[in-house]
Amino acid sequence: MKQDKPLVIGMAGLGTVGSGVARLLEDNAESIAKRAGRPVKLKSVVVRSMDKERVGAAKDAEYTTDLLAPANDPEVDVVLELIGGTTAARDLIVAALENGKHVVTANKALLAEHGDEIFPLARRKNLHLGFEASVAGGIPILQPIRDTLAANELFSVMGILNGTANFILTQMSRQCMPFDEALAQAQEKGYAEADPTLDIEGIDAAHKLVLLVQLAFGLNYPLEKLRIWGISRVTPMDIAFARQMGYEIKLLGTARKVDGKVTAGVYPALVPSHFLLAKVEGSYNAVRLEGNAGPVMLYGYGAGDLPTASAVLADVIAIARNCEPNNLGFPGMEFPTDADILDLDEAVSEHFLRFIVPDRPGVLRDIAGVLASHDISIAQVIQKGEDTGAGVPLVLQTHEASAREIHTAMDEVEKLDITLDRTMHYRIL
């Protein structure tokens, strides 16, 4: 039913996403009102400084530097938290919920670290907590898991969850570009921050994966228990060998149910070249779900002003339609699982090992002997190049084994004093 009373928004943050929200609210005001069943009005915006001249889509809003102003304004129905971080943002969200305001956030770090406090608070207050933009930016993932695939039991969730890392790996693969050069290019294009640690070391992807695990399995997976590896040690040589073996290297966030236990982690992995995930290039993201209905993949931009703003406003429209909060769903709260956490090192998979060794007889025999002593069998061997003093690469693909056994075997190989550089290890999907 169409209502004349507008849904009033108070927004904290006017950066990339906040500006995108304001722009969409102005440019698409008529269509948003039709879909929401009533007008949506941006009343106030929290900014860091009042000195800046305000132009553009949010020029008519009330500006304030008081972080809690939207939470304390009796006219505001929905608070948008778009400032990032985990301290001030938490204070704003908690205050808004305590004061009876619905909340929409794009803050994956906050929900990954404080979700066990925020989700129950929203439930107790019978309020919406929209977070579609927190999980995969512009890729709609909550609704497919919550509704479309509701009759399915999911047993695998994996994805390319960071566009910056994927852009870097794409450039390394296409151009045979060293990591540092690819990172510099990502920074020049605005994909990577001046301090790229969160992106290249897998931390940003880990925050998103924690939320995906909650959504898919109803399991509160503590961030500190998640195994996280980044891409800073990936080399063009490893990418070339992987491609020769029929794989692409991608930074993945993965979670699987194994015998009633959930194992999860973020790491660079070898993805079979025929998989759709292997074909996701540049700054695009993708999430692959697998359950009773088979595999489903969602693909799109995981960041950016308009894709993320679109996801934020999708939650706002859902609130405007007066849906019952129970229909929105809160991960890991209404359907808790009895699944346990399985350490990623105990999970079994095939593995890719790349050694740098002297080109002399017996080296492969010695390494194979160590692997065999741990019941690790070799599926494929590649050795190319002449020893110029720096050694030659020796690449092994193993059959299925636990990562713990692989790590133990690698430590023993190091003690043989036949490796000339750090041994690289990747899981194979």
C-alpha positions in Angstrom: 0.0 0.0 0.0 1.4 3.4 -1.0 2.0 5.8 1.9 2.4 9.6 1.8 4.6 9.7 4.9 8.2 9.6 3.8 10.8 7.2 5.3 13.3 9.6 6.9 17.0 8.7 6.7 19.9 10.0 8.8 23.3 9.1 7.3 26.7 9.0 8.9 29.5 9.4 6.3 29.7 11.2 2.9 32.6 9.4 1.4 32.5 7.1 -1.7 29.5 5.1 -0.6 27.6 7.9 1.2 27.9 10.1 -1.9 26.6 7.3 -4.0 23.6 6.8 -1.8 22.8 10.5 -1.9 23.2 10.5 -5.7 20.8 7.5 -6.2 18.3 9.0 -3.8 18.2 12.1 -5.9 18.5 10.6 -9.4 16.1 7.7 -8.8 13.7 9.4 -6.3 10.6 8.5 -8.3 11.4 4.8 -8.9 12.7 4.3 -5.4 9.4 5.8 -4.0 7.4 3.4 -6.2 9.4 0.4 -5.1 9.4 1.4 -1.5 5.7 2.3 -1.4 6.5 5.8 -0.1 9.0 8.6 -0.6 12.5 8.2 1.0 14.0 11.4 2.3 17.6 12.0 3.3 17.2 14.4 6.3 20.7 14.6 7.8 24.3 13.8 7.2 27.1 13.4 9.7 30.4 14.7 8.4 33.9 15.3 9.8 34.0 19.0 9.2 31.5 21.8 8.5 34.1 23.9 6.6 33.6 22.2 3.3 31.2 23.6 0.8 28.4 21.1 0.2 27.3 20.6 -3.4 25.7 17.8 -5.3 23.1 15.3 -4.4 23.1 15.9 -0.6 23.4 19.7 -0.7 19.9 20.2 0.8 20.4 17.8 3.8 21.2 19.0 7.3 24.9 18.7 8.1 26.3 18.0 11.6 29.6 16.8 13.1 27.6 15.1 16.0 28.0 11.4 15.3 25.0 10.4 17.4 22.7 13.1 15.9 20.8 10.7 13.6 20.4 8.2 16.4 18.9 10.8 18.7 16.7 12.6 16.1 13.0 11.6 16.8 12.2 12.3 13.1 14.7 9.8 11.7 13.4 6.3 10.9 16.6 4.7 9.6 20.2 5.3 10.4 22.8 4.6 7.6 26.2 3.8 9.1 28.8 4.5 6.3 31.8 5.8 8.2 33.7 2.5 8.6 35.9 1.5 11.5 34.8 -0.5 14.5 34.7 2.0 17.4 32.6 5.1 16.5 30.5 3.0 14.1 29.7 0.6 16.8 28.7 3.4 19.1 26.4 4.9 16.5 24.7 1.6 15.6 24.1 0.6 19.2 22.7 4.1 20.0 20.4 3.9 17.0 19.1 0.5 17.9 18.6 1.4 21.5 16.6 4.5 20.4 14.3 2.4 18.2 15.9 3.2 14.8 16.3 0.7 12.0 19.9 0.5 10.8 21.6 -0.2 7.5 25.4 -0.6 7.3 28.1 -1.5 4.8 30.6 -2.2 7.6 31.9 -5.8 7.3 34.7 -5.3 9.8 32.3 -4.1 12.5 29.8 -6.9 12.0 32.6 -9.5 11.8 34.1 -8.3 15.1 30.9 -7.1 17.0 28.1 -9.0 15.3 27.6 -11.2 18.4 26.5 -8.0 20.2 24.8 -6.1 17.4 22.6 -8.8 15.9 21.0 -9.9 19.2 20.4 -6.2 20.1 18.5 -5.7 16.8 16.5 -8.8 17.5 15.6 -7.8 21.1 14.4 -4.4 19.8 12.5 -5.9 16.9 14.3 -3.8 14.4 15.8 -4.2 11.0 19.5 -4.5 10.7 20.3 -4.3 6.9 23.8 -5.3 5.9 23.6 -6.5 2.2 26.4 -4.1 1.3 28.7 -5.5 4.0 29.1 -8.9 2.4 29.8 -8.6 -1.2 29.2 -4.9 -2.1 27.1 -4.7 -5.2 26.5 -8.5 -5.4 23.1 -9.4 -3.9 23.9 -12.4 -1.7 21.7 -12.2 1.4 18.4 -12.6 -0.4 19.5 -15.7 -2.4 20.7 -17.4 0.7 17.8 -16.3 2.9 15.0 -16.8 0.4 15.8 -18.3 -3.0 17.9 -21.2 -1.5 16.0 -21.4 1.8 14.9 -25.0 1.1 18.5 -26.1 0.4 21.2 -27.2 2.8 24.3 -25.4 1.8 27.6 -27.3 2.2 30.0 -25.0 0.4 30.5 -21.3 0.1 33.5 -19.8 -1.7 34.2 -16.6 -3.4 36.6 -14.0 -4.8 35.7 -11.4 -2.1 38.3 -8.7 -2.7 38.5 -6.8 -6.0 41.9 -5.3 -5.3 43.5 -8.6 -4.8 41.8 -10.0 -7.9 43.0 -7.1 -10.0 46.6 -7.6 -8.8 46.5 -11.4 -9.6 44.9 -10.7 -13.0 47.7 -8.3 -13.9 50.3 -10.8 -12.7 48.7 -13.5 -14.8 48.0 -11.5 -18.0 51.2 -9.4 -18.1 53.6 -11.7 -16.1 53.9 -8.7 -13.8 55.7 -8.9 -10.5 53.5 -8.4 -7.4 55.0 -5.0 -6.5 54.4 -3.6 -10.0 50.8 -4.9 -10.1 50.1 -3.4 -6.7 51.5 0.0 -7.8 49.2 -0.2 -10.8 46.2 -1.0 -8.6 47.0 2.1 -6.5 47.3 4.3 -9.5 43.9 3.2 -10.7 42.4 3.8 -7.2 41.7 0.1 -6.5 44.2 -0.1 -3.7 44.7 2.2 -0.7 48.0 3.8 0.1 48.2 1.2 2.9 46.9 -1.9 1.0 47.3 -4.3 3.9 43.6 -5.1 4.5 43.3 -6.1 0.8 46.5 -7.9 -0.1 46.8 -9.8 3.2 43.2 -11.2 3.0 41.8 -9.3 6.0 39.0 -7.6 4.1 38.0 -10.9 2.5 38.1 -12.5 6.0 35.6 -10.0 7.4 33.2 -10.8 4.5 33.8 -14.6 4.9 32.8 -14.5 8.6 29.4 -13.0 7.5 29.0 -15.5 4.7 29.6 -18.4 7.2 26.9 -16.9 9.5 24.5 -16.6 6.6 25.2 -20.0 5.0 25.7 -22.2 8.0 24.2 -20.3 11.0 27.6 -20.5 12.7 29.3 -17.7 14.5 32.8 -18.3 13.3 35.2 -16.1 15.4 37.5 -14.0 13.2 40.5 -15.0 15.3 39.9 -18.7 14.4 39.9 -18.0 10.7 43.1 -19.0 8.8 44.2 -16.1 6.7 46.9 -15.8 4.0 47.3 -13.0 1.6 48.8 -12.7 -1.9 52.0 -10.8 -1.2 54.2 -13.8 -1.8 52.5 -15.0 -5.0 54.9 -14.9 -7.9 54.4 -14.8 -11.7 56.4 -18.1 -11.8 53.8 -19.8 -9.6 51.0 -18.4 -11.7 52.6 -19.7 -14.9 53.2 -23.2 -13.5 49.6 -23.3 -12.2 48.3 -22.4 -15.6 50.4 -25.0 -17.2 48.8 -27.6 -14.9 45.3 -26.3 -15.8 44.6 -23.9 -12.9 44.4 -20.1 -12.1 45.6 -18.7 -8.8 42.8 -16.7 -7.0 42.5 -15.3 -3.5 39.5 -17.2 -2.2 37.4 -17.1 0.9 36.1 -20.6 1.4 33.9 -22.4 3.9 32.8 -26.0 3.7 30.8 -28.4 5.8 32.9 -31.6 6.4 31.3 -34.4 8.4 29.1 -31.9 10.3 32.0 -29.5 10.9 32.7 -26.2 9.2 36.2 -25.4 8.0 36.9 -21.9 6.6 39.8 -19.7 5.5 41.1 -17.1 3.2 44.1 -18.0 1.0 45.5 -18.0 -2.6 44.3 -21.3 -4.1 44.6 -23.0 -7.5 41.2 -23.0 -9.2 40.6 -25.3 -12.2 40.6 -23.2 -15.3 37.2 -24.5 -16.4 35.5 -23.2 -13.2 33.6 -19.9 -13.6 35.5 -18.6 -10.6 38.8 -19.0 -12.5 37.4 -16.7 -15.2 36.6 -13.8 -12.9 39.2 -11.1 -13.7 40.1 -7.5 -12.8 38.3 -5.9 -9.9 35.2 -8.1 -10.2 34.0 -10.3 -7.3 32.0 -13.5 -7.3 30.4 -15.8 -4.7 29.8 -19.5 -5.5 27.2 -21.4 -3.4 26.7 -25.1 -3.5 23.9 -27.1 -1.9 21.2 -29.6 -2.7 20.3 -27.5 -5.8 23.8 -27.7 -7.2 26.2 -24.8 -7.7 25.0 -21.2 -8.0 27.4 -18.3 -8.7 26.7 -14.6 -8.3 29.1 -12.1 -10.1 29.6 -8.4 -10.1 31.4 -5.4 -8.6 32.2 -6.0 -5.0 32.9 -2.3 -4.3 32.5 1.2 -5.7 30.1 4.0 -5.0 27.0 3.0 -7.0 27.2 -0.8 -6.6 27.6 -0.6 -2.9 25.1 2.3 -2.6 22.6 0.2 -4.5 22.9 -2.6 -2.0 22.5 -0.1 0.9 19.3 1.3 -0.6 18.0 -2.2 -1.3 17.9 -2.6 2.5 16.3 0.8 2.9 13.5 -0.1 0.4 12.9 -3.4 2.3 12.5 -1.4 5.5 10.1 1.1 3.8 7.9 -1.8 2.7 7.1 -2.5 6.4 8.3 -6.1 6.2 8.3 -7.8 9.5 11.9 -7.9 11.0 11.7 -11.7 11.1 11.4 -11.8 7.4 14.7 -9.9 7.0 16.7 -12.5 8.8 19.7 -12.3 11.1 22.5 -14.8 10.4 23.3 -17.3 13.0 20.6 -16.0 15.4 17.2 -17.5 14.5 18.6 -20.8 13.1 21.7 -21.6 15.1 23.7 -24.6 14.1 25.2 -27.3 16.2 28.2 -27.6 13.8 31.7 -27.5 15.2 34.7 -25.7 13.8 37.2 -27.8 11.9 40.7 -26.3 11.7 41.6 -25.6 8.1 44.9 -27.5 8.4 42.9 -30.7 9.1 40.8 -30.4 5.9 41.9 -32.6 3.0 42.7 -31.3 -0.5 45.2 -31.6 -3.3 48.2 -29.4 -3.0 50.7 -27.5 -5.2 54.3 -27.3 -3.9 57.0 -25.3 -5.6 60.6 -25.8 -4.5 63.8 -24.1 -5.7 66.5 -26.7 -5.7 70.0 -27.4 -7.2 69.9 -29.3 -10.5 71.5 -32.5 -9.3 70.6 -36.2 -9.2 68.6 -37.5 -6.1 66.8 -34.2 -5.2 63.4 -35.3 -6.4 64.0 -38.8 -4.8 64.7 -37.2 -1.4 61.7 -34.9 -1.5 59.4 -37.7 -2.7 60.7 -39.9 0.1 59.8 -37.3 2.7 56.3 -36.9 1.3 55.9 -40.7 1.1 56.8 -41.0 4.8 53.7 -38.9 5.5 51.5 -40.9 3.1 51.5 -38.1 0.6 51.5 -39.3 -3.0 52.6 -37.2 -6.0 50.1 -36.7 -8.9 52.3 -34.6 -11.2 55.9 -33.3 -11.4 57.2 -30.3 -13.5 60.9 -29.4 -13.6 62.2 -26.9 -16.1 65.2 -24.7 -16.7 68.9 -24.9 -16.2 70.7 -24.3 -13.0 72.4 -20.9 -13.3 73.5 -20.9 -9.6 70.2 -19.8 -8.2 68.6 -23.3 -8.6 65.7 -24.6 -10.6 62.0 -24.7 -9.8 60.6 -28.1 -9.0 56.8 -28.2 -8.9 54.8 -31.0 -7.4 51.0 -31.6 -7.4 50.0 -34.0 -4.6 47.0 -36.2 -4.2 44.6 -35.4 -1.3 46.3 -34.9 2.0 45.7 -32.6 5.0 47.6 -29.3 5.1 49.0 -30.3 8.5 50.8 -33.3 6.9 52.0 -31.1 4.1 53.4 -28.5 6.5 55.2 -31.2 8.5 56.7 -32.7 5.4 57.8 -29.3 4.1 59.6 -28.7 7.4 61.4 -32.0 7.1 62.4 -31.1 3.5 63.9 -27.8 4.7 66.1 -29.8 7.1 67.6 -31.8 4.2 69.4 -28.6 3.1 68.4 -29.1 -0.5 66.1 -26.1 -1.0 67.6 -22.7 -2.0 64.6 -20.5 -1.4 61.3 -20.4 0.4 59.0 -23.3 -0.6 55.6 -22.1 -1.8 52.5 -24.1 -0.9 49.0 -23.6 -2.3 45.8 -25.5 -1.8 44.1 -26.8 -4.9 40.3 -26.4 -5.1 
